[in-house]
Amino acid sequence: TGQLWAFNGVANMTDEPMVRLERGESVVFDIINDTAFPHGMHTHGHHFRIIGNKGPDSNTQAWRDTLLIERGERAKIAFVADNPGKWLLHCHMLEHAAAGMMNWFEVA
């Protein structure tokens, strides 16, 4: 109960990762905020670059681990999965994470 937020229709942590990646694999996540609220999307274990759709921040060379994505906004982020382990992807607005906007990915 109390799970108001989700990734791809799935609220909170799952037993299986949302994606399994091979070490060294190049990754692009397409993040779409179809809610009425902004979300600070945060990756653990990896830094990424914004590669598209994020207005003036698109195609910046800055490495980051958090991206504020406004309501109705879309962004593409890219990174190399070079850090083996199990890593969180969640909204850094902790109330949103606690209410379901949290999942994980695995790098083998």
C-alpha positions as CSV (number, residue, x, y, z in Angstrom):
1,T,0.0,0.0,0.0
2,G,1.0,3.6,-0.4
3,Q,2.9,2.8,-3.7
4,L,1.9,5.8,-5.8
5,W,4.9,5.9,-8.2
6,A,6.3,3.4,-10.7
7,F,8.9,2.7,-13.4
8,N,7.3,1.1,-16.5
9,G,4.1,0.4,-14.5
10,V,6.0,-1.4,-11.7
11,A,6.1,0.1,-8.3
12,N,9.0,-0.4,-5.9
13,M,11.8,-3.0,-5.9
14,T,11.3,-6.2,-7.9
15,D,13.0,-9.5,-7.3
16,E,14.5,-9.4,-10.8
17,P,16.4,-6.3,-12.1
18,M,14.6,-4.0,-14.5
19,V,17.6,-4.8,-16.8
20,R,20.7,-6.9,-16.8
21,L,23.8,-5.5,-18.4
22,E,27.1,-6.9,-19.4
23,R,30.2,-5.2,-18.0
24,G,31.4,-2.8,-20.6
25,E,28.1,-2.5,-22.4
26,S,27.0,0.9,-23.6
27,V,23.6,1.8,-22.3
28,V,20.9,4.4,-23.2
29,F,18.0,4.9,-20.9
30,D,15.0,6.8,-22.3
31,I,13.4,8.5,-19.4
32,I,9.8,9.9,-19.8
33,N,8.1,11.8,-17.1
34,D,4.4,11.3,-17.7
35,T,3.4,12.6,-14.3
36,A,2.4,16.1,-13.1
37,F,5.5,16.4,-10.9
38,P,9.2,16.8,-11.4
39,H,11.5,13.9,-10.5
40,G,15.2,13.9,-9.7
41,M,16.3,10.6,-11.3
42,H,19.4,9.2,-9.7
43,T,21.7,6.3,-10.6
44,H,23.9,4.5,-8.2
45,G,27.3,3.1,-9.3
46,H,27.5,4.9,-12.6
47,H,27.7,8.5,-14.0
48,F,25.9,9.3,-17.2
49,R,25.7,12.0,-19.8
50,I,22.5,13.5,-21.2
51,I,22.4,12.8,-24.9
52,G,19.1,14.1,-26.0
53,N,15.7,15.7,-25.5
54,K,16.5,17.7,-22.4
55,G,16.4,21.3,-23.8
56,P,19.5,23.4,-23.2
57,D,21.1,20.6,-21.1
58,S,21.1,18.1,-24.0
59,N,24.4,16.9,-25.4
60,T,26.3,18.4,-22.5
61,Q,29.6,16.8,-21.7
62,A,29.1,17.0,-18.0
63,W,29.0,13.7,-16.1
64,R,26.3,13.4,-13.5
65,D,24.4,10.9,-11.4
66,T,21.2,12.9,-11.0
67,L,18.9,14.5,-13.6
68,L,15.9,16.7,-12.8
69,I,13.2,15.8,-15.3
70,E,10.2,18.1,-15.3
71,R,6.6,17.0,-15.9
72,G,6.0,16.0,-19.4
73,E,9.7,16.0,-20.2
74,R,11.7,13.3,-21.9
75,A,15.5,12.7,-21.7
76,K,18.0,10.2,-22.9
77,I,21.0,9.3,-20.7
78,A,24.0,7.2,-21.7
79,F,26.7,5.5,-19.7
80,V,29.0,2.5,-19.9
81,A,28.1,-0.3,-17.5
82,D,31.6,-0.6,-16.2
83,N,30.9,-1.1,-12.5
84,P,29.7,-4.7,-11.7
85,G,27.0,-5.1,-9.1
86,K,23.4,-4.4,-8.3
87,W,22.6,-0.7,-8.6
88,L,19.6,1.4,-7.7
89,L,17.8,3.7,-10.1
90,H,15.3,5.9,-8.2
91,C,13.8,9.3,-7.7
92,H,16.0,11.4,-5.4
93,M,12.9,13.0,-4.0
94,L,12.8,10.5,-1.2
95,E,9.0,10.7,-0.7
96,H,8.7,9.5,-4.3
97,A,11.2,6.7,-3.8
98,A,9.5,5.5,-0.7
99,A,6.2,5.5,-2.5
100,G,7.4,3.2,-5.3
101,M,9.7,5.1,-7.6
102,M,12.7,2.8,-7.0
103,N,14.1,-0.1,-8.9
104,W,17.5,-1.7,-9.7
105,F,19.7,-2.8,-12.5
106,E,22.5,-5.3,-12.5
107,V,25.9,-5.2,-14.2
108,A,27.4,-8.7,-14.6
